Amino acid sequence: MRLIFGENMDISTNRNGYQIMPEELRKIQLVQLELIQEVKRICQKCNIHYNMVGGTMLGAVRHHGYIPWDDDADIGFLRREYEKFREACKTELDKEKYYFQDCRDTVGYRWGYGKLRRKNTEFIRLNQEFMPYEQGIAIDIMPFDNVPDLYLLRKIHSFICFFYRKAFWSVVGRKTEKNALKKGVYRLLYLIPEKRLVKGYQRWINSCIRLGHTKQVRILTFPTPKGVYGYDRKWYTELQLYEFENCKFPGAKDFDGYLTVKYKNYMDIPPIKKRKIHPISRLKLLDDMSK
């Protein structure tokens, strides 16, 4: 295991972050692949349904593995399955290697979805060094909740989702936002006590559960494409296996429908300037990937 810092880096003042080299990016991807395999192991043992979503699904279709410049991975669950996975992690997760984070279980964790992380690693997001929880290399564990079928209710639902996303982000936005008005709003949102925010968010989740079997679902605190309020439920229930880094993981059977809504012309390779990765300030990798 080795600790990697940017040259002469002072994370309190360095605004550009740490430059991830190609060989390091590949090691990050392999750690994340290990995490996905742990998800698969638990889900197979506990009969939990999951599937690749977002850039991971795109990578499976377009590259049969990682998008070459991608530094994260996304696994999706319908809400009921997410809760089953969260509970299963308490007893089934290999805690010598991994840990799971959720805003209900991890103090200071202010995201509306979970993360599964690798112990003995670090992937510290730029401007999030002060967050009071461990930030190991991770994959996103995404719960998908019900979206109202009526258009007007979808608009209201979308606004509440927007509110919670910004309220959670306020801990970072109050420090990093350049626009003075927005920064002021973030400072006001940050005044909401964390426990109250998390309890309110759980009530919001419960209200979405009570909607029943709706046509569409979405991650409540993750933005959707413009004009899109949710994704067809069938993209999380009608699945097939896809090759991903010489492994097999489930994804939407109607991959074309899903990826078209998510990314439009998804087979087009973006220009270099649009191939973005998450800015970080500190990175710790495992030298021996078998550990």
TAVENDA-V23489 format. One record per backbone hydrogen bond with DSSP energy under -1.0 kcal/mol. CO is the residue of the C=O (numbers start at 0). NH is the residue of the N-H. Records with the same first field share a line. If there is no record, write none. Layout:
BEGIN
CO: NH + NH
END
This chain:
BEGIN
1: 284
3: 282
5: 8
9: 12 + 13
20: 24
21: 25
22: 26
23: 27
24: 28
25: 29
26: 30
27: 31
28: 32
29: 33
30: 34
31: 35
32: 36
33: 37
34: 38
35: 39
36: 40
37: 41
38: 42
39: 43
40: 44
41: 45
42: 47
50: 75
52: 55
53: 57
54: 58
55: 59
56: 60
57: 61
58: 62 + 64
63: 244
66: 69
72: 139
73: 52
74: 141
75: 50
76: 143
77: 81
78: 82
79: 83
80: 84
81: 85
82: 86
83: 87
84: 88
86: 89
87: 90 + 91
92: 94
93: 96 + 97
96: 118
98: 116
100: 114
101: 104 + 105
105: 108
113: 140
114: 100
115: 138
116: 98
121: 283
123: 280 + 281
124: 127
127: 130
134: 122
136: 117
138: 115
139: 74
140: 113
141: 76
143: 78
144: 217
149: 153
150: 154
151: 155
152: 156
153: 157
154: 158
155: 159
156: 160
157: 161
158: 162
159: 163
160: 164
161: 165
162: 166
163: 167
164: 168
165: 169
168: 171 + 172
169: 173
171: 174 + 175
172: 176
178: 182
179: 183
180: 184
181: 185
182: 186
183: 187
184: 188
185: 189
187: 190
188: 191
192: 196
193: 197
194: 198
195: 199
196: 200
197: 201
198: 202
199: 203
200: 204
201: 205
202: 206
203: 207
204: 208
205: 209
208: 211
211: 213
214: 232
215: 146
216: 230
217: 144
218: 221
224: 227
230: 216
231: 234
232: 235
233: 237
237: 252
239: 250
241: 248
243: 246
246: 243
248: 241
249: 51
250: 239
252: 254
253: 257
254: 258
255: 259
256: 260
257: 261
258: 262
259: 263
263: 265
264: 267
270: 273
271: 274
273: 275
278: 125
279: 17
281: 123
282: 3
283: 121
284: 1
287: 290
END
